Amino acid sequence: MDRKGMDCSGLVCAAYKEALSIDLPRTADAQAKVGEKVKPSSLRPGDLVFFKEPGQSRITHVGIVSEVQGKEVRFIHASTSKGVREDSLEDSHWKARYSGARRVASGASAPAGRRGK
């Protein structure tokens, strides 16, 4: 599959299946119901972060926390238009859409991307 052929929830499914042998639901909205809720101050690599468009109730995007440095949280995600990329939760686009986080695998390291510096 090329980098433009996978959406956000597909990336999360593939990463968790390959790294941790965990099968997750196929959509971001369904993934947002798996695992335990995590406060933003407790995020760590491997946690899932969820987003929705302002004014909407349904989760439309998901990423995997890749790095936590103080208050800076970076996450890996994918879109069919921009491919796989890493961004910061502090970016105004993502900050405005952040909806919450879940921990699917307790004690797990990030299944994809960097594990910190």
Backbone bond lengths (Angstrom), bond angles and torsions (degrees), N, CA, C in turn:
res aa  C-N    CA-C-N  psi(-1)  N-CA   C-N-CA  omega(-1)  CA-C   N-CA-C  phi
1 M - - - 1.448 - - 1.529 108.76 -
2 D 1.323 118.35 132.62 1.453 119.41 179.18 1.527 111.02 -81.91
3 R 1.336 117.03 169.79 1.458 120.52 -172.71 1.517 113.53 -65.41
4 K 1.319 118.37 -19.30 1.457 120.45 177.87 1.528 111.36 -95.10
5 G 1.317 118.02 -0.34 1.456 121.18 -176.26 1.511 114.59 -95.28
6 M 1.329 118.39 6.75 1.458 121.02 -177.17 1.527 109.36 -128.26
7 D 1.326 115.89 133.42 1.455 118.87 176.23 1.526 109.58 -92.91
8 C 1.322 116.45 -179.84 1.467 121.21 -172.74 1.524 113.09 -60.72
9 S 1.324 117.27 -47.26 1.463 119.24 -177.54 1.528 111.20 -70.75
10 G 1.329 117.29 -30.10 1.460 120.81 175.65 1.521 111.61 -66.15
11 L 1.325 116.35 -40.04 1.468 120.72 176.34 1.525 110.41 -61.35
12 V 1.331 116.64 -46.11 1.467 120.69 -179.83 1.527 110.48 -62.96
13 C 1.323 117.25 -44.82 1.475 120.62 177.45 1.524 111.11 -57.51
14 A 1.323 116.60 -48.82 1.459 120.85 -177.63 1.524 111.99 -64.54
15 A 1.333 117.55 -42.11 1.464 121.00 -178.89 1.526 111.35 -65.13
16 Y 1.316 117.52 -45.98 1.462 120.36 -179.44 1.520 112.06 -68.33
17 K 1.330 117.45 -36.40 1.464 121.15 178.05 1.531 110.32 -65.98
18 E 1.338 116.41 -47.17 1.461 120.54 -176.70 1.527 112.42 -69.85
19 A 1.321 117.28 -45.88 1.464 120.44 -173.41 1.526 113.54 -83.48
20 L 1.333 116.92 -33.96 1.462 119.58 -171.50 1.528 114.39 -126.09
21 S 1.326 117.07 1.00 1.468 122.38 -176.77 1.529 112.07 55.14
22 I 1.328 115.45 37.43 1.469 121.35 178.25 1.519 108.18 -108.92
23 D 1.344 115.51 126.25 1.459 120.85 176.42 1.523 108.54 -91.26
24 L 1.314 116.38 123.06 1.457 122.40 178.32 1.520 109.77 -109.93
25 P 1.334 117.22 157.49 1.467 119.50 174.43 1.528 110.29 -59.22
26 R 1.309 117.27 160.79 1.455 121.97 -173.09 1.528 114.69 -81.28
27 T 1.339 118.95 -22.87 1.466 119.36 -177.20 1.529 111.53 -106.35
28 A 1.327 115.87 152.51 1.471 121.14 177.91 1.523 110.91 -59.98
29 D 1.324 116.88 -40.45 1.465 121.07 -179.87 1.534 110.93 -60.98
30 A 1.323 117.44 -42.25 1.468 121.25 178.27 1.532 111.44 -72.26
31 Q 1.335 117.93 -36.22 1.461 120.99 177.88 1.523 111.27 -63.30
32 A 1.323 117.14 -28.53 1.465 121.76 -178.62 1.527 112.82 -70.50
33 K 1.313 116.95 -3.95 1.463 121.64 179.32 1.527 112.23 -106.35
34 V 1.335 117.25 -0.10 1.463 122.79 -176.27 1.530 109.84 -99.24
35 G 1.317 116.75 144.11 1.461 120.85 175.95 1.511 112.44 81.12
36 E 1.326 114.84 -163.90 1.466 120.05 -177.77 1.526 110.43 -110.37
37 K 1.334 116.25 147.99 1.458 121.09 178.40 1.520 109.91 -65.38
38 V 1.340 115.42 146.82 1.458 121.89 179.77 1.527 108.24 -130.36
39 K 1.317 116.24 132.21 1.463 120.76 175.84 1.525 108.96 -71.68
40 P 1.340 117.13 149.39 1.478 119.31 179.11 1.529 113.00 -55.39
41 S 1.314 117.64 -34.68 1.467 120.64 -179.22 1.529 112.73 -72.71
42 S 1.325 117.15 -11.61 1.470 121.25 -178.58 1.522 113.33 -109.22
43 L 1.317 117.82 8.56 1.462 120.63 -178.34 1.521 111.65 -62.74
44 R 1.337 114.86 145.10 1.463 120.89 175.57 1.525 108.83 -145.82
45 P 1.332 117.04 162.39 1.462 119.86 -179.67 1.525 111.80 -52.00
46 G 1.328 114.93 136.03 1.451 121.87 -179.69 1.517 113.03 101.40
47 D 1.341 117.54 -20.08 1.460 119.89 177.54 1.522 109.77 -68.46
48 L 1.321 116.15 152.64 1.453 121.64 176.96 1.522 109.11 -97.10
49 V 1.316 116.86 136.88 1.467 122.31 176.31 1.526 108.17 -116.64
50 F 1.334 115.14 140.22 1.462 121.21 -172.47 1.517 111.28 -122.20
51 F 1.332 113.94 149.85 1.455 121.42 -175.32 1.521 109.61 -137.90
52 K 1.340 114.45 152.07 1.461 120.33 172.20 1.521 108.31 -144.09
53 E 1.308 115.23 155.12 1.458 120.14 179.30 1.522 109.03 -69.05
54 P 1.331 117.68 144.33 1.469 120.61 179.13 1.530 110.76 -53.45
55 G 1.326 115.23 134.59 1.459 121.15 179.49 1.514 114.91 83.47
56 Q 1.326 117.49 -4.07 1.462 121.47 -179.62 1.531 109.97 -101.34
57 S 1.310 116.74 154.34 1.464 119.75 179.31 1.527 112.03 -101.42
58 R 1.325 117.80 -20.40 1.465 121.83 -175.53 1.527 111.23 -90.66
59 I 1.332 115.81 136.99 1.465 121.93 174.21 1.517 108.45 -66.87
60 T 1.330 116.18 132.24 1.462 120.37 -177.42 1.530 113.82 -121.41
61 H 1.347 117.30 -6.98 1.461 119.03 -177.10 1.522 109.62 -151.93
62 V 1.337 115.96 148.88 1.465 122.02 179.70 1.518 109.51 -142.27
63 G 1.329 115.66 148.42 1.453 121.99 174.97 1.511 110.25 -141.90
64 I 1.325 116.22 172.41 1.466 123.11 179.80 1.521 108.35 -115.47
65 V 1.325 117.35 125.35 1.461 120.61 177.27 1.520 108.20 -61.15
66 S 1.333 115.53 127.75 1.460 120.69 -178.25 1.521 112.38 -109.33
67 E 1.337 116.73 -25.25 1.463 119.33 -175.04 1.523 109.14 -158.97
68 V 1.327 115.72 140.75 1.461 121.63 173.98 1.519 107.09 -129.63
69 Q 1.328 115.86 118.56 1.464 122.61 178.33 1.522 106.78 -127.19
70 G 1.318 117.57 97.93 1.460 120.59 -175.17 1.515 109.34 64.00
71 K 1.340 116.08 -123.78 1.465 120.32 179.14 1.529 112.48 -89.19
72 E 1.320 117.26 -7.39 1.473 120.86 179.37 1.520 109.64 -82.99
73 V 1.328 114.80 122.11 1.464 122.01 177.79 1.518 107.32 -118.51
74 R 1.323 115.91 123.47 1.461 121.15 177.44 1.519 108.32 -108.21
75 F 1.316 115.31 148.69 1.460 119.95 -179.01 1.520 110.26 -141.92
76 I 1.326 114.32 151.37 1.457 122.64 177.92 1.517 107.26 -101.16
77 H 1.327 115.52 137.62 1.459 119.89 178.84 1.523 108.26 -153.50
78 A 1.306 115.58 173.12 1.465 120.18 -178.05 1.519 110.23 -137.55
79 S 1.313 113.77 149.95 1.465 119.68 170.39 1.519 106.87 -137.29
80 T 1.314 115.30 154.87 1.460 118.21 -179.50 1.519 111.07 -71.89
81 S 1.337 117.93 -17.29 1.464 119.80 -179.92 1.532 113.57 -96.07
82 K 1.340 118.27 -32.09 1.467 120.71 -175.38 1.518 113.69 -112.91
83 G 1.314 117.87 -2.62 1.455 121.08 179.77 1.520 112.41 76.18
84 V 1.320 115.95 -162.33 1.465 122.45 -179.15 1.519 108.47 -86.16
85 R 1.326 115.78 133.61 1.463 120.01 -177.78 1.517 110.87 -151.29
86 E 1.320 115.05 167.96 1.458 121.54 177.45 1.526 107.98 -119.45
87 D 1.332 116.41 132.92 1.460 121.81 179.57 1.516 109.71 -136.77
88 S 1.337 115.37 172.40 1.460 122.64 179.09 1.526 110.23 -102.64
89 L 1.326 116.02 142.15 1.461 119.80 173.61 1.519 111.22 -65.81
90 E 1.338 117.19 -17.52 1.466 121.34 179.18 1.530 112.15 -78.97
91 D 1.328 117.91 -14.73 1.462 121.27 176.72 1.532 108.18 -58.37
92 S 1.325 117.26 134.63 1.474 120.91 -174.56 1.527 112.78 -58.30
93 H 1.325 117.53 -34.55 1.469 120.88 178.38 1.524 110.66 -61.10
94 W 1.337 116.55 -48.60 1.464 120.69 -176.58 1.524 112.03 -77.19
95 K 1.312 116.68 -35.98 1.462 120.96 179.44 1.530 110.80 -59.19
96 A 1.326 116.71 -40.61 1.465 121.92 -179.46 1.526 112.62 -70.49
97 R 1.317 117.53 -20.61 1.461 121.69 -175.85 1.531 113.94 -108.92
98 Y 1.315 117.20 -6.49 1.468 121.25 -178.01 1.528 110.40 -57.45
99 S 1.322 115.79 133.01 1.462 120.67 -176.93 1.521 113.62 -122.49
100 G 1.315 117.93 -14.08 1.454 120.26 179.85 1.515 111.84 147.67
101 A 1.335 114.45 -179.99 1.468 120.25 -178.25 1.516 109.72 -143.57
102 R 1.324 114.69 155.97 1.468 121.68 178.86 1.523 108.83 -136.27
103 R 1.315 115.47 148.23 1.458 122.13 173.30 1.519 106.97 -110.31
104 V 1.314 115.93 114.66 1.462 121.79 -177.29 1.519 110.95 -88.59
105 A 1.319 117.44 -40.40 1.462 122.05 -177.12 1.522 108.83 -121.43
106 S 1.320 117.35 105.91 1.464 120.68 179.21 1.515 110.32 -60.96
107 G 1.317 115.58 130.72 1.455 121.03 176.98 1.512 114.40 78.29
108 A 1.330 116.66 2.73 1.466 119.10 -177.57 1.515 111.07 -79.13
109 S 1.313 115.54 145.94 1.460 121.39 172.08 1.512 108.14 -85.52
110 A 1.315 115.71 168.81 1.462 120.57 -179.35 1.520 110.29 -57.08
111 P 1.342 118.12 127.55 1.447 120.18 179.41 1.515 113.56 -77.07
112 A 1.327 117.15 -13.34 1.462 119.86 179.41 1.513 108.64 -147.03
113 G 1.308 116.20 145.77 1.463 119.81 175.21 1.504 113.21 85.40
114 R 1.332 114.49 -161.83 1.469 120.85 -176.18 1.512 111.18 -77.43
115 R 1.299 116.21 152.42 1.455 122.70 177.97 1.512 110.99 -109.04
116 G 1.303 117.66 22.34 1.464 121.75 -178.86 1.512 109.56 108.88
117 K 1.322 115.75 170.37 1.461 120.35 -178.44 1.504 110.35 -113.62
